[in-house]
């Protein structure tokens, strides 16, 4: 009887823990650029220029489109081997071990899972201002203090200020190139953050727009087994926002923390086929990078420094941002309002 009572209590405790986890999971909504834009989105009129979610209007390259069509008839199968082929292709290109990579449907999931894994009511979430907002939504779920530090005059992250502002930091978020300013944070600054951060904290480097820049990736720091997680996505330069493929690159022990929340399921086979084909396209990144650079050469538009994926419009008149935003919308153009 006593053993049954102990078993019963243990079973109830396990059930309650599972129920609490399930309730939290149901309440947790992953924020993406699309969902953040949709919060303020109205119905767009025909011919609208829609740039509020940083999507790539070019879409997937021809090789990726063909891969999707060819793979569609196999949609009744999980085809796990496609993920393995993709992982092999990416890790060989980057000189990584396969166990240092996890694949997700976009990079939003590993971003949120990282915040949930390494922040808490006693471990702060540190980010730039202005910066990409999605991680802050996850930090509210974990109950973490959200620390926003202004960008430097160069629009790069102020690493010293980030470190000083949060001795209790659990996770530092550095988006480079930054969203929405499009500016790079130097690799040396990221190394400085890793060297001076609180013990046990983790650096999350979001490289969603790295292909549009000449900047140095932080993947080398992953290879050196540093406390860093690098995010990559196929939503931007590869034009696969609606197809969904993203990566988390880190030490296996850090990736294991993320897997407590997800990322171990099958991936859409069309996404795997398209992403692999995109990686194998020899000139795709360079061609689209050149196209982006050419667009930025418009003499009538002042842009933020560098060769990134963003345009920052200067109105030239203090306090006129809202008037300009309304004028832009009246012209059927729908940008990301970073004001």
Steps between C-alpha positions, in 0.01 A plus 500: 500500500780744590682429176177566311455828687855604409441404138171686501660815637784477248252447221295801606812712526616394151153566363488848654846581365398381155176698520688816598742455212213439259317809624812713454551359152141581405539856626832550323477662161813525289542848350641527150555802279182405320295479820648823635409675176154340500420661837467832318424372150192599307374358172735610224364649180607364160844623399609564857873505579515277808829520689384483862619144571837511322396241244687435177273560198732296278394182677699176472755463223413289194691197632309516829165532321579195287604307812165584662301383198704181469461423870127574529385151387695355796302711747346191658836401649699656783826440308734573791796436273436835332580679826815291533605595147438867574699485826786326319502765226499795740752364751746404227477849351559664840752251641271396785425168665140382433421489872555879516193566284124477550242572232170679566210637293655847493728667754218636719463174692866471607501872587206453738627167632837661578335778699285250692801278566739760636286774657280501809380736774860502627676501159443805280451526127727767348438650155557814292266794452386522230520129430296199396214464747415128487740395775342745742165326459662171598672667797160607631398133501811400698443788743841648427594864545533658156800729464510725193821689427517777236709440190823694457523799264625255236172304548694194619442332837651672802665194649644677804160644586332161460744338741477782754120510491445138598738327742221243537471432126393157387502573128641780282327541163704651217337524159772575246430651255253661736129509436387775428816708445683245284837574661764246594645456846873425457620149568750644748212649701327162515825345624519777762149417620583131532811580699326735745150353534375356832594139560233259376336750266465434127539720193240461226621637166225538241649495150175511305642772271868403500498413129423861408817622672876461480515434872664205670274227635517387862499133398874485573416566865268199496785291362709623793233366739411844637172576682335617179205396286487621138168521315464482122189511282401430141224762518710797386755481222379151400139624470342211694302684771182310419675164465669511844854387567739627765799386701646513849877450510662435837671253729294182542437571870348840417287352222374237744351779712302625199369152428316502831254730322500348150694462180520123492209441264496438127555794265287574192667303223446781251691735731788255529519446125482873426756594765748238383459611139552863607823416681631321195418796271848640442408861418170554681629693801745715305244589232232604750751687711606700194139574414438628852809720483389647166159596637668689784690724258193719437633859539160619626505273806732538799571160653666378816873424466602173336364255247213341691142395437332806655425857402466758777308803378607834648222757481730792574238653727474420873167352597387450140527121499127436547408739219747331267371157601146604413614643167680173419188299579293736286735404216408132560840423649505306825840512676622379837449792740807499726418835658 
